Amino acid sequence: MTLRKNTGGAYGALRDPRDSTGLRRDMVVVKEYIKAHCREKLTCEKIAREMGLSESYLEKLFGREVGATITEYIRICRMEESKVLLKTTSMRIKDIGHAVGIESPSWYSNCFHRLYGISPSAYRKKMEE
């Protein structure tokens, strides 16, 4: 199961936001920070503060380099984490959403479906086959 194709988005990029090939080193560090902390309550402001950058500079640079907004990338990381939990645990789906930092079960299912084109329960069932 892979991400749906990025058709341009806000920054017109056609790259997979998970790919770090050719990125500036500081943006690779930002992506690694987000991956490591994606289960926490993350904001662009918090990330910028941790990286020693201004929020507006981080948003602009991240979008240009990565091809996704910080919020979109956080969501992608959370969904990737949830895929692991769906494959490797018997946790309830609403608990998985909560475990990856999404409070609303319906929002979690909606995000998962928009990103992968399949519901979390259908994904789990497919992985069990």
C-alpha positions in Angstrom: 0.0 0.0 0.0 1.5 3.3 -1.0 0.6 6.9 -0.8 -1.7 8.3 -3.5 0.2 10.3 -6.1 0.9 13.9 -5.2 -0.8 15.9 -7.9 0.8 19.2 -7.1 -0.6 20.5 -3.9 0.0 24.0 -2.6 3.6 24.0 -3.7 3.3 22.3 -7.1 5.8 19.6 -6.1 5.5 16.1 -7.6 7.8 14.4 -5.2 6.8 12.0 -2.5 7.0 14.0 0.8 8.6 10.9 2.5 11.6 11.0 0.2 14.5 13.0 1.6 16.8 12.6 -1.5 18.3 15.9 -2.4 16.9 17.9 0.5 18.8 20.5 2.4 20.3 19.1 5.5 18.2 21.3 7.8 15.0 20.0 6.2 16.1 16.4 6.6 16.6 17.2 10.3 13.1 18.7 10.5 11.6 15.6 8.9 13.5 13.4 11.3 12.3 15.5 14.2 8.7 15.2 13.0 8.9 11.4 12.5 10.4 11.0 16.0 7.7 13.1 17.7 4.7 12.6 15.4 2.7 11.0 18.2 3.0 14.2 20.3 1.0 17.4 19.9 3.1 19.1 17.2 2.8 22.6 15.7 4.9 24.5 13.2 5.6 26.9 16.0 7.0 24.2 18.3 9.1 22.7 15.5 10.5 26.1 14.5 11.4 26.8 18.1 13.2 23.4 18.4 15.1 24.0 15.1 16.0 27.6 15.9 14.1 28.9 12.9 11.3 31.4 12.5 7.9 29.8 11.9 7.3 31.6 8.6 10.8 30.7 7.2 10.3 27.1 8.2 6.9 26.9 6.6 8.1 28.4 3.4 11.3 26.4 3.2 9.7 23.1 4.2 6.9 23.5 1.6 9.4 24.3 -1.1 11.8 21.6 -0.3 9.5 18.8 0.8 6.4 19.5 -1.4 4.0 19.4 1.6 3.1 21.6 4.4 4.3 20.8 7.9 0.7 19.8 8.9 0.4 17.5 5.9 3.8 15.9 6.7 2.8 15.4 10.3 -0.4 13.7 9.1 1.6 11.5 6.7 3.9 10.4 9.6 1.0 9.6 11.8 -0.7 7.5 9.2 2.6 5.6 8.5 2.8 4.9 12.2 -0.8 3.8 12.3 -0.1 1.3 9.4 2.5 -0.3 11.6 0.1 -0.6 14.5 -2.6 -1.9 12.3 -0.3 -4.7 11.0 1.4 -5.6 14.3 -1.2 -5.2 17.0 -4.8 -6.0 17.8 -5.5 -2.5 19.1 -8.9 -1.1 18.3 -8.9 1.3 15.4 -10.0 4.2 17.6 -7.2 3.5 20.0 -4.7 3.4 17.2 -5.8 6.9 16.1 -5.4 8.1 19.6 -2.0 6.4 19.9 -0.7 8.3 16.9 -1.9 11.7 18.1 -5.4 12.0 16.6 -8.1 12.4 19.1 -11.2 11.9 16.9 -11.7 8.3 15.6 -13.7 9.6 12.6 -11.0 12.1 11.7 -8.4 9.4 11.9 -10.4 7.1 9.6 -11.0 10.0 7.2 -7.3 10.9 7.0 -6.3 7.3 6.5 -8.8 6.8 3.7 -7.9 10.1 2.0 -4.2 9.2 2.1 -4.3 5.5 1.1 -7.7 5.1 -0.5 -8.8 2.4 1.9 -10.2 2.4 5.4 -8.1 1.4 8.4 -10.2 -1.7 9.0 -10.1 -2.7 5.4 -6.3 -2.2 5.4 -5.9 -4.4 8.5 -8.1 -7.1 7.0 -6.0 -7.0 3.8 -2.8 -7.3 5.8 -4.1 -10.3 7.7 -4.8 -12.2 4.4 
